[in-house]
Each structure stands twice: as structure tokens, then as C-alpha cells.
Amino acid sequence: MMKFLLMLLFMIPLCFKKNMFWLVQMLLFMMMFLFMNLTISIMFYCNLSYMMGCDMISYGLILLSIWICSLMIMASEKLYKYIYYIEFFLFNMIFLMIMLYLTFSTMNLFMFYMFFEGSLIPTLLLIIGWGYQPERIQAGMYLLFYTLFVSLPLLMGIFYIFNEMNCMMFYFMKFYDYNLFLLYLSMILAFLVKMPMYFVHMWLPKAHVEAPVSGSMILAGIMLKLGGYGLLRVLMFMQNVACKMNFIWIIISLVGSFYISLKCLCQVDMKSLIAYSSVAHMGLVIGGIMTMNYWGYMGSYTLMIGHGLCSSGMFCLANINYERLNSRSLYMNKGMMNFMPSLSLWWFLLLSAAMAAPPSLNLIGEISLINSLVSWSWMSMIMLMMISFFSASYSLYLYSYSQHGKYNLGLYSFYTSVSREYLLLMLHWLPLNIMVLKINYFMVWF
């Protein structure tokens, strides 16, 4: 695991040399394929070195991180074209990648906390530095304070655990079971805000709307997954109290996902709509993890990977439209099928993946989550039906509104898509649908 960290560290000087924009991206792709070739055991931690290692959960999420980070550089070609602080942008990207890599690969709970919080800084710089409107400062503050407010209890909880166990390794924690409500609350809240759960979700749409395309991609692709990863790790040594208390979070998540799905139908900003749809998907993931059963764990992991690729691709699509029309409003982005018919296909493919059509990973994830939630209580069927129906509704609303209808007569110049954008979308969509062929890596951990 150390060799990849060193590879990332040695990429930092490259960021400050001239004309290295695409080389850094190629190196990230190369790192991706090197990492894919690691021999990994599904059951145990492997590739151990210097308190770092990976099991199946962290392996998939590290792969996703490297992939999304390399695609972020590809999507940010506009910065390269206008030479908009690209050296600092690349440095920020690599720093973020290092933080994410360490977060997912460390086996130490305190180190995990440190890098979990550390990944906040480059994200904040992305939003404040390369965002669009002046409101990005407010969005950055929301992101910062929502996350920091619940991080202190998490730190206190970690200190308490260390005091009790004299050990911070995830692997040894599974032999403990704490039946303490306050500890449970302090350990879990930080991850629920990061996910984000309904009631504490307001920072996410704000951050997305103000962020540049790369910021939106990393937020939707990886940042929301940090919360899910933390929950999967932490609930392991709190099973006793979790079985008593988890029903609260399941109810909030299911009802919240339903409300958010309705809220999606009221949006006029494309980015805002995609951001709210992320909150709805993550509600299902929280519900699945909180049922504490096998289907729920596997389903939430699968949906996290699927949603990371799918949501990131949809933000790329919204950005392609934004670069043409300088507006993300659905009133302006009408009748795009007249201008970019081939892009309509990509809208269709990615939106159908978002509403969990086969053969995407989202479908497998949602089926598993529905299984786990219905086995937990048959009453959850009602909410799940609503969420699934409205998920399809807002996807169709976004598609039909942006692709059909009479195009805006205010357009006076226009250029169609370039091959880079099609490649970018292909690299989001292909893994999302090809990985279904190897679904046993996601679902069958025996």
C-alpha cells in the first residue's frame, strides 16, 4: 500500500512544471491499473504495510477515488485552456487524492479520523477557489461547519475507545462490543452528516451548486462515500446498542428520501436537482447499513460505488451544457436534442442508470437494499415504493425537460461536443455497467 502513496507524493513536483496537466492525468490512470492488479483476498486485510492495508470495502473505494480523480482532471479542461491557476489546481487534486487514499487504506481509527477531516481542506479550496458565484464562500462555510460541528464528538469517542482498549486497529475492534448510547451517538453522527442524512443535508446542495465541475464530481463521487465507509467500520464494534437504536435513522432516512425525491421535482437548477437526488440515494444507503444485515451491507457498498460513477457522470453532463449556454437553469437548457443529439443518448444512459435500470450497479445495490429493508420491516415497503417511483419521476423530468421542447431563442453561438467529453462520459458509464459481470466481488463475501 505504501508504494502507491509514494507514487502520489512523487507526482506533487510534476504539478508545478509547465505543460504537465495531461501527464498527471495519465499517471493517475496508470496508478489505477496498477492498483487494479493487486492480489486481494475478499475475506481479510491484505497488502499490509506501515499500519495501512485494504480489505474488499476499502479496495473498491480506493479504486473509485483514483478513477474519479483522473476523470476530474479530464473534465476541467476549461481551466487548462484559460490557464486558471492550473498548477495549484493539480496540486490540490493530488493532495485530495492522497488524503482519500490514506483515509480508505489506514487501519488505525485515529488516523482514519485525521485523514477523514483532512480531505475537507482541499475540497473547501476547490469550491472557494474555482467556484462560480460569490455565494461559494457561504457554501464553503456550510460545508466546513456542518462537518466540524459533529467531528469533535467523534474525536472524543475515539479517545474514549483508545482509553478502554489501548488499541486503535479496526481489525481488533471486532472483538469488542460497546453498549454505550452516548459513545454510539458521538461515533455515528459525523458519518451521518457526511452522507448526508435528511435534516443535516443542507450543506450538500449548496456546495454542489457553487462548486466547479471537479468539486461536484469529487463531492458526489467520493465525499459522500466517506460517511458510508465510516459507518461500515464503526458499527462493527457497536452491534449491541446499534440493534436497539438504529430504527431512528432508518425511519428518518426513508421518510427523508421520499421528501427529497419530491423536492427534486421542484428544482429548476440542473446541478441542484442532481445534488438532491444524491441525498435521496444516500438515504437508502444509510437505511441499508442501519439494518445491520448482510444484504444491507453488501447493497449499500454496491450502491455507493454505482452512485459514485453515475452521479459524477451526471454532473459532467450538466457542466457540458453549462459551458455551452452559461446557464444551468432548466428554462434555458431546453431542446438540447436539436443541437447535440448524440449527447442526448448519454443523458438517457446515465439517467437510466440513476433510476436503477439494468444492467447498472445501481440496480443490484437497490435490489439488495430493498431486500434488507423489507426483511427488517414490511412497513418500509410503502416508503420504498414511493422512493423508487419518484426516483424515476425526477430522472424523466430532468431528461424530458432538458432534451425536448423548443430550444431557447436567446442562443446566438453554439458548438457541439468534443471527443474528450464523450470519452469522459464513456469512462463513467462503462465501469458502471460492466462491473455487473463481476458482481460476485460486491455481493458474495464468503
C-alpha atoms as one frame of an Amber mdcrd trajectory, in Angstrom:
protein
   0.000   0.000   0.000   2.959   2.263   0.671   4.167   2.187  -2.932   1.012
   3.908  -4.200   1.316   6.588  -1.560   4.894   7.263  -2.663   3.760   7.367
  -6.270   1.226  10.070  -5.359   3.790  12.011  -3.329   6.259  11.994  -6.221
   3.541  13.378  -8.506   3.403  16.611  -6.472   6.523  18.238  -8.071   5.093
  17.469 -11.529   2.111  19.728 -10.776   4.339  22.789 -10.726   6.113  22.132
 -14.016   4.861  23.574 -17.280   2.523  21.565 -19.556   2.097  18.672 -17.140
  -1.709  18.817 -16.988  -2.389  15.735 -19.082   0.669  13.853 -17.848  -0.654
  13.946 -14.266  -3.936  12.547 -15.525  -2.178   9.757 -17.430  -0.161   8.892
 -14.325  -3.371   8.634 -12.292  -4.808   6.294 -14.922  -1.614   4.227 -14.778
  -1.870   4.105 -10.989  -5.473   2.951 -11.356  -4.462  -0.026 -13.490  -1.550
  -0.892 -11.199  -3.911  -0.827  -8.227  -6.432  -2.998 -10.048  -3.774  -5.697
 -10.372  -3.228  -6.034  -6.617  -3.888  -9.516  -5.348  -6.650  -9.097  -2.813
  -8.319 -11.555  -0.515 -12.044 -10.966  -0.144 -12.139 -12.044   3.494  -9.123
 -10.481   5.197  -6.999  -7.361   5.303  -4.172  -7.758   2.822  -1.250  -5.785
   1.348  -0.303  -4.714   4.859   2.454  -2.145   5.343   3.004   0.619   7.902
  -0.452   0.432   9.514  -2.006   0.501   6.058  -3.857  -2.255   4.316  -7.018
  -2.906   2.414  -9.898  -5.295   2.534 -12.642  -5.516  -0.046 -14.519  -2.379
   1.108 -11.521  -0.067   1.040 -10.190  -1.647  -2.164 -13.317  -0.737  -4.151
 -13.461   2.774  -2.724  -9.760   3.484  -3.385 -10.247   2.355  -6.989 -13.242
   4.663  -7.268 -11.221   7.559  -5.791  -8.354   7.206  -8.263 -10.785   6.829
 -11.171 -12.891   9.881 -10.267  -9.779  11.999  -9.597  -8.335  11.221 -13.022
 -11.698  11.987 -14.648 -11.883  15.276 -12.715  -8.732  16.461 -14.480 -10.249
  15.420 -17.812 -13.438  17.368 -17.064 -11.529  20.510 -16.056 -10.063  21.220
 -19.483 -11.515  24.734 -19.367  -9.101  25.637 -16.546  -6.229  24.391 -18.709
  -7.451  26.363 -21.699  -7.640  29.647 -19.776  -4.578  28.803 -17.610  -6.640
  29.407 -14.480  -4.184  28.544 -11.641  -3.747  25.058 -13.060  -0.581  24.281
 -11.082  -2.357  24.901  -7.801  -5.419  23.032  -9.104  -3.327  19.944  -9.859
  -1.563  20.174  -6.500  -4.947  20.440  -4.777  -6.146  17.385  -6.680  -3.138
  15.265  -5.781  -3.331  16.380  -2.145  -7.014  15.405  -2.083  -6.186  12.066
  -3.667  -3.508  11.399  -1.025  -5.986  12.224   1.759  -8.644   9.931   0.302
  -6.162   7.140  -0.320  -4.948   7.323   3.283  -8.497   7.544   4.658  -9.548
   4.343   2.942  -6.318   2.415   3.414  -5.385   3.169   7.016  -6.258   0.534
   9.607  -5.949   2.870  12.565  -9.131   4.570  13.805  -7.409   7.807  14.817
  -5.521   8.042  11.524  -8.800   7.447   9.746 -10.316  10.391  11.633  -7.354
  12.611  10.802  -7.442  11.959   7.062 -11.259  11.984   7.052 -11.100  15.570
   8.280  -8.046  16.378   6.157  -9.939  15.654   2.949 -12.214  18.573   3.845
  -9.498  21.184   3.244  -8.753  20.555  -0.460 -12.499  20.237  -1.149 -13.069
  23.606   0.501 -10.268  25.137  -1.584 -11.811  23.673  -4.743 -15.197  25.227
  -4.006 -13.902  28.612  -2.841 -11.072  28.854  -5.372 -12.671  27.633  -8.589
 -16.395  28.040  -7.850 -18.644  30.326  -9.873 -20.828  32.697  -7.810 -19.858
  34.846  -4.808 -22.167  32.623  -2.704 -19.434  29.955  -2.836 -17.957  31.439
   0.362 -21.240  30.747   2.168 -21.398  27.240   0.668 -17.846  26.584   1.863
 -18.725  27.746   5.365 -21.780  25.469   5.422 -19.624  22.529   4.369 -16.972
  23.338   6.950 -19.184  23.971   9.946 -21.670  21.151   9.384 -18.738  18.736
   9.243 -16.685  20.230  12.072 -19.628  20.573  14.458 -20.086  16.796  14.630
 -16.393  15.930  14.338 -15.465  16.894  17.877 -17.786  14.275  19.460 -16.241
  11.700  17.084 -12.747  12.637  18.297 -13.879  12.364  21.932 -15.378   8.941
  21.184 -12.125   7.770  19.592 -10.148   8.908  22.669 -12.577   7.029  24.917
 -12.176   3.848  22.869  -8.394   4.134  22.984  -8.554   4.613  26.746 -10.633
   1.442  27.075  -8.873  -0.776  24.560  -5.326   0.601  24.323  -5.561  -0.156
  20.640  -6.834   1.663  17.587  -6.740  -1.048  14.929 -10.022  -1.747  13.140
  -9.184  -5.417  12.962  -9.013  -5.898  16.739 -12.111  -3.832  17.409 -14.416
  -6.530  16.166 -13.716  -8.460  19.390 -15.331  -5.664  21.429 -18.954  -4.659
  21.739 -19.726  -1.358  23.467 -23.241  -0.969  24.822 -22.980   2.790  25.448
 -25.558   5.105  23.937 -23.536   8.341  24.126 -20.490   6.709  22.585 -22.684
   5.317  19.817 -24.142   8.750  19.158 -20.785  10.512  19.122 -19.219   7.920
  16.802 -22.060   7.853  14.322 -23.196  11.474  13.901 -20.135  12.661  11.960
 -20.733   9.994   9.326 -24.460  10.697   9.091 -23.750  14.381   8.364 -21.136
  13.416   5.781 -23.534  11.054   3.993 -25.670  13.375   4.296 -28.757  12.234
   6.168 -32.019  14.165   5.822 -32.156  17.082   8.344 -28.390  17.626   8.075
 -28.239  17.614   4.280 -28.459  21.325   3.573 -24.724  21.805   3.026 -24.670
  19.391   0.075 -26.934  21.147  -2.480 -25.301  24.483  -1.593 -21.804  23.083
  -2.058 -22.738  21.380  -5.341 -24.360  24.405  -6.888 -21.372  26.630  -6.123
 -18.610  24.106  -6.852 -16.796  23.798 -10.197 -17.373  20.569 -12.104 -14.358
  18.911 -10.458 -15.651  19.876  -6.998 -19.074  18.414  -7.753 -17.545  15.218
  -9.094 -15.402  14.618  -6.030 -18.237  15.565  -3.641 -20.746  13.237  -5.277
 -18.245  10.554  -6.213 -16.162  10.157  -3.071 -17.009  12.551  -0.233 -20.447
  11.074   0.407 -18.876   7.606   0.454 -16.573   8.554   3.339 -19.619   8.596
   5.605 -20.799   5.176   4.446 -17.306   3.729   4.825 -17.051   5.144   8.356
 -20.414   3.655   9.319 -19.452   0.233   7.963 -16.273   0.338  10.074 -17.707
   1.819  13.282 -20.929  -0.198  13.620 -18.756  -3.307  13.762 -17.947  -2.780
  17.455 -21.307  -1.276  18.459 -23.676  -4.006  17.384 -25.474  -4.273  20.701
 -26.551  -0.645  21.024 -26.971  -0.287  17.246 -29.606  -3.026  17.121 -31.650
  -1.083  19.689 -31.254   2.429  18.279 -30.863   2.106  14.511 -34.596   2.227
  13.797 -34.478   6.032  14.355 -32.006   6.557  11.499 -33.829   4.130   9.204
 -37.126   5.977   9.652 -35.517   9.413   9.166 -33.678   8.194   6.052 -36.685
   6.579   4.392 -39.092   9.438   5.033 -36.332  11.947   4.205 -35.537  10.216
   0.883 -39.199  10.423  -0.045 -39.381  14.145   0.790 -36.155  14.867  -1.075
 -37.467  12.992  -4.127 -40.476  15.333  -4.128 -38.110  18.279  -3.677 -36.207
  17.165  -6.798 -39.351  17.684  -8.856 -39.432  21.352  -7.763 -35.884  22.187
  -8.854 -35.091  24.452 -11.784 -31.291  24.260 -11.472 -29.884  21.106 -13.056
 -26.998  20.781 -10.606 -29.321  21.296  -7.677 -31.614  18.534  -8.925 -28.724
  16.065  -9.279 -27.432  17.067  -5.809 -30.824  16.443  -4.183 -31.084  13.086
  -5.977 -27.751  12.160  -4.322 -29.304  12.846  -0.912 -32.224  10.533  -1.794
 -29.858   7.720  -2.866 -27.707   8.110   0.223 -30.853   7.869   2.378 -31.318
   4.336   1.050 -27.658   3.556   1.760 -27.993   4.737   5.391 -31.155   2.634
   5.742 -29.363  -0.436   4.375 -26.318  -0.071   6.635 -28.512   0.530   9.692
 -30.485  -2.702   9.221 -27.209  -4.409  10.225 -27.779  -7.388   7.966 -25.741
  -8.935   5.172 -27.967  -7.769   2.319 -27.904  -4.223   3.665 -24.114  -4.113
   3.983 -23.471  -5.513   0.527 -26.220  -3.431  -1.076 -25.004  -0.185   0.468
 -21.445  -0.890  -0.675 -22.607  -1.665  -4.223 -24.859   1.389  -4.402 -22.046
   3.602  -3.093 -19.767   2.518  -5.956 -22.590   2.736  -8.512 -23.792   6.132
  -7.325 -20.227   7.479  -7.305 -19.827   6.802 -11.017 -23.370   7.680 -12.042
 -23.737  10.940 -10.115 -20.294  12.120 -11.168 -21.218  11.461 -14.818 -24.431
  13.439 -14.459 -22.533  16.429 -13.077 -20.256  16.200 -16.124 -23.314  16.313
 -18.387 -24.724  19.333 -16.564 -21.320  21.027 -16.923 -21.155  20.297 -20.675
 -24.481  22.130 -21.038 -23.274  24.924 -18.748 -20.143  25.508 -20.844 -22.342
  25.973 -23.941 -25.181  28.069 -22.525 -23.603  29.663 -19.438 -26.699  28.673
 -17.509 -27.804  25.665 -15.505 -31.447  26.675 -15.444 -33.879  24.169 -16.945
 -35.702  27.081 -18.568 -32.604  27.816 -20.634 -31.449  24.226 -21.185 -34.374
  23.157 -23.345 -34.495  21.275 -26.631 -30.841  20.264 -26.466 -31.647  17.316
 -28.719 -31.705  19.783 -31.634 -28.088  20.798 -31.005 -26.420  17.750 -29.537
 -28.435  14.636 -30.419 -25.588  12.274 -29.546 -25.312  13.860 -26.098 -28.996
  13.058 -25.565 -28.003   9.393 -25.677 -25.576   9.968 -22.810 -28.213  11.836
 -20.836 -30.505   8.888 -21.356 -27.884   6.270 -20.415 -26.734   7.989 -17.246
 -30.212   8.960 -16.086 -31.468   5.423 -16.649 -28.550   4.202 -14.509 -29.563
   6.758 -11.845 -33.087   5.371 -11.747 -31.583   1.871 -11.349 -32.268   0.373
 -14.743 -30.406  -2.832 -15.623 -27.555  -3.598 -16.150 -26.151  -0.878 -13.845
 -24.611  -1.433 -10.417 -27.321   0.839  -9.003 -29.924  -1.817  -9.796 -28.063
  -4.544  -7.906 -27.499  -2.159  -4.990 -31.112  -1.041  -4.809 -32.478  -4.588
  -5.046 -30.236  -5.602  -2.134 -31.212  -2.554  -0.087 -34.913  -3.141  -0.728
 -34.390  -6.770   0.348 -32.678  -5.739   3.557 -35.192  -3.019   4.458 -38.246
  -5.144   3.735 -36.802  -8.018   5.783 -36.238  -5.512   8.601 -39.884  -4.388
   8.479 -42.564  -4.911   5.854 -43.871  -1.402   6.628 -40.825   0.069   4.892
 -42.322  -1.209   1.610 -44.605   1.817   1.390 -41.741   4.320   1.550 -39.547
   2.232  -0.760 -42.311   2.161  -3.383 -42.625   5.934  -3.179 -38.861   6.492
  -3.362 -38.470   4.183  -6.388 -41.393   5.783  -8.206 -40.301   9.362  -7.605
 -36.696   8.490  -8.406 -37.880   7.524 -11.890 -40.084  10.648 -11.978 -37.352
  13.206 -11.389 -34.974  11.394 -13.754 -37.588  11.571 -16.510 -38.374  15.180
 -15.586 -34.729  16.177 -15.979 -34.337  14.252 -19.223 -37.517  15.374 -20.950
 -37.180  18.978 -19.834 -33.564  19.365 -20.954 -33.701  17.354 -24.196 -37.154
  18.013 -25.649 -39.197  21.129 -26.276 -38.463  24.322 -28.164 -34.884  25.485
 -27.765 -34.078  28.871 -26.302 -34.053  31.589 -28.969 -31.511  33.616 -26.979
 -28.725  31.308 -28.222 -26.563  33.086 -30.761 -23.469  30.865 -30.903 -23.027
  27.216 -30.207 -20.560  24.377 -30.640 -21.263  20.665 -30.330 -19.462  18.211
 -28.087 -15.823  17.277 -28.491 -14.326  13.781 -28.285 -12.861  14.475 -24.821
 -16.368  14.907 -23.418 -17.630  11.703 -24.989 -14.620   9.828 -23.623 -15.269
  11.337 -20.186 -18.886  10.142 -20.228 -17.908   6.740 -21.587 -15.425   6.276
 -18.744 -18.202   6.975 -16.240 -20.789   4.774 -17.868 -18.712   1.760 -18.894
 -17.427   0.670 -15.455 -20.895   1.304 -14.027 -22.433  -1.279 -16.361 -19.518
  -3.634 -16.997 -18.862  -4.325 -13.301 -22.202  -6.132 -13.136 -20.414  -9.046
 -14.817 -18.226  -9.344 -11.726 -20.960  -8.723  -9.189 -19.674 -11.553  -7.001
 -16.877  -9.191  -5.866 -19.524  -6.850  -4.488 -22.069  -9.272  -3.140 -20.646
 -12.684  -2.240 -18.078 -12.289   0.522 -17.888 -15.800   1.896
